[in-house]
Amino acid sequence: MRLTHVTTAELDRLEFHAVRSGEHGRTAARLLDLANSVDAGSEVTRAELFVRAGEQWEIAQEFERACSAYQRAIDDGGPTVVDAHALSAGALLQLDERQQAEGHLKRLETGEPVGLPTHIHVAEVLYAHDDLEGAERWATVGARRHAGRPQSPCDRDLFLELLRIRFRIRADLGLVEDDLDLLLDQG
C-alpha cells in the first residue's frame, strides 16, 4: 500500500467539492480511502480523516456509515478538532439510538476535558434533539471551563459562539441572565 500525505488545503478542496457537487457520499468514500493510506507524518491525522468522512456521510443522510467512520476515529485515538464521541452521539441520535448516544456523552464527561468545538457540537446536537437541559449543561460547563483563559482570536470566536448558543438555549428555557450571559456584552 502506498502511503499518502494529506494537507489541510487538500482536505478543504475535497470538502468544497462536496458542497459544490453534492457528492457527499463519494467524498466520504474518498476520505476513508485517504485515512486508510495516510502516513504518520501527514498534516491531517488519520482520526481527523475518519471524522471528516463521518461528517460527509451524515450530510448524505447515511448515519450508520457515519457512526462507523466515527468509531474508526475513536479506535484510532488520534487528535481531532471535534471529539469523535460527540460526533458519534449526534449520528446515533439521528438513528434514535439514545442510550448509545448517552454512553458516548458520558465518556466525554468523565474523560479528559474537551475543547470548545466539542462543547459547541454537543450543545447544538442536544438542542436540535429537544434536550434543552442537557444542551444548557454542556454549554455552561464549556463556557465555565474556558472563561477567563487566555485565548487566541480563533478561540475567542469559538468561546463567543458557545456563549451565544448558551444564551439562546437559556432563553428558550426561560432562565434569567447570569454572569456568563453578561460576557456576551463584553465580546
C-alpha atoms as one frame of an Amber mdcrd trajectory, in Angstrom:
protein
   0.000   0.000   0.000   1.305   3.437  -0.930   1.250   5.912   1.958  -0.244
   9.339   1.364   0.485  12.725   2.875  -2.695  14.823   3.279  -2.620  18.594
   3.780  -5.363  20.802   5.162  -5.534  22.528   1.758  -6.277  19.170   0.068
  -8.885  18.381   2.703 -10.512  21.782   2.143 -10.599  21.193  -1.633 -12.300
  17.823  -1.162 -14.924  19.256   1.195 -15.575  22.312  -1.009 -16.026  19.981
  -3.973 -18.611  18.003  -1.975 -20.515  21.203  -1.177 -20.494  22.353  -4.805
 -21.274  18.969  -6.346 -23.486  17.435  -3.674 -21.352  14.283  -3.895 -21.070
  13.796  -0.150 -21.103  10.007  -0.291 -18.356   9.930  -2.896 -16.321  12.423
  -0.845 -16.822  10.335   2.302 -15.553   7.249   0.479 -12.507   9.203  -0.759
 -11.777  10.439   2.764 -11.958   6.865   4.079  -9.509   5.777   1.378  -7.164
   8.581   2.404  -7.489   7.653   6.083  -6.568   4.071   5.276  -3.418   5.146
   3.427  -2.286   8.297   5.243   1.298   8.368   6.503   2.195   9.113  10.113
   3.718  12.498   9.233   0.637  13.763   7.422  -0.604  17.255   8.219  -4.102
  15.803   8.722  -4.336  12.844  11.099  -5.931   9.522  10.259  -8.522  10.100
  13.008  -9.430  13.520  11.577  -9.908  11.971   8.136 -12.249   9.368   9.638
 -14.167  12.182  11.388 -14.438  14.200   8.189 -15.657  11.108   6.323 -18.304
  10.631   9.005 -19.429  14.223   8.639 -19.815  13.735   4.881 -21.816  10.544
   5.480 -24.085  12.499   7.841 -24.690  15.179   5.204 -25.596  12.352   2.817
 -28.076  11.091   5.467 -26.070   7.860   5.844 -25.993   7.833   9.645 -24.925
   4.205  10.092 -21.921   4.789   7.852 -21.193   7.989   9.778 -21.222   6.035
  13.056 -18.832   3.503  11.566 -16.413   6.233  10.476 -16.598   7.911  13.887
 -15.919   4.587  15.589 -12.809   4.176  13.447 -11.667   7.622  14.615 -12.311
   6.625  18.231 -10.415   3.359  17.748  -7.534   5.226  16.091  -7.256   7.559
  19.085  -5.568  10.353  17.159  -6.365  14.039  17.634  -9.474  15.527  16.034
 -10.984  19.013  16.056 -14.311  17.743  17.437 -14.123  14.641  19.610 -15.403
  11.630  17.666 -17.518  10.535  20.665 -19.515  13.769  20.327 -19.965  13.293
  16.602 -20.986   9.671  17.053 -23.541  10.707  19.674 -25.115  13.092  17.167
 -25.334  10.442  14.457 -26.738   7.920  16.931 -29.447  10.380  17.948 -30.386
  10.646  14.269 -30.826   6.858  14.328 -32.904   7.153  17.522 -30.234   5.229
  19.449 -30.474   7.467  22.515 -28.922   5.041  25.003 -25.799   4.533  22.880
 -25.551   8.281  22.281 -25.759   8.933  26.021 -22.947   6.420  26.534 -20.680
   8.449  24.259 -21.592  11.671  26.029 -20.936  10.084  29.432 -17.455   9.044
  28.229 -16.804  12.635  27.224 -17.929  13.937  30.610 -15.756  11.534  32.579
 -12.699  11.697  30.316 -10.160  14.399  29.604 -11.619  17.918  29.277 -12.789
  18.571  25.729 -12.275  21.695  23.647 -14.662  24.436  22.629 -15.595  22.847
  19.257 -16.753  19.697  21.057 -18.812  21.654  23.605 -20.409  23.624  20.765
 -21.215  20.462  18.823 -22.771  18.652  21.789 -24.834  21.685  22.824 -26.137
  22.101  19.264 -26.928  18.396  18.851 -28.782  18.176  22.155 -30.640  21.400
  21.373 -31.661  20.017  17.963 -32.989  16.876  19.675 -35.049  18.861  22.214
 -32.794  18.125  25.190 -32.615  21.749  26.289 -31.456  20.962  29.826 -28.623
  18.768  28.537 -27.679  21.370  25.936 -27.603  24.113  28.569 -25.477  21.970
  30.880 -22.925  21.200  28.151 -22.765  24.843  27.063 -22.376  26.020  30.661
 -19.626  23.521  31.505 -17.738  24.522  28.356 -18.178  28.239  28.980 -17.088
  27.988  32.613 -14.086  25.844  31.686 -12.877  28.370  29.117 -13.934  31.690
  30.689 -11.058  33.882  31.807  -8.407  31.833  29.996  -6.042  33.486  27.529
  -7.492  32.899  24.074  -6.262  33.191  20.513  -8.580  35.139  18.162  -9.951
  31.821  16.856 -10.579  30.512  20.380 -12.228  33.821  21.298 -14.610  33.456
  18.339 -15.440  29.877  19.397 -15.974  30.991  23.001 -18.381  33.720  21.873
 -20.196  31.226  19.645 -20.646  28.927  22.640 -21.933  31.833  24.743 -24.455
  32.771  22.016 -25.703  29.179  21.775 -25.953  29.024  25.558 -27.868  32.312
  25.672 -30.376  31.049  23.071 -30.881  27.784  24.982 -31.300  29.597  28.294
 -33.819  31.987  26.724 -35.830  29.001  25.449 -35.721  27.534  28.961 -36.891
  30.848  30.445 -33.786  31.244  32.601 -32.605  34.638  33.794 -29.305  36.111
  32.649 -26.245  35.154  34.647 -22.567  36.115  34.763 -21.731  34.114  31.616
 -24.511  35.790  29.653 -23.053  39.163  30.615 -19.758  38.156  28.929 -21.567
  38.437  25.594 -21.961  42.172  26.186 -18.179  42.434  26.546 -17.488  40.347
  23.404
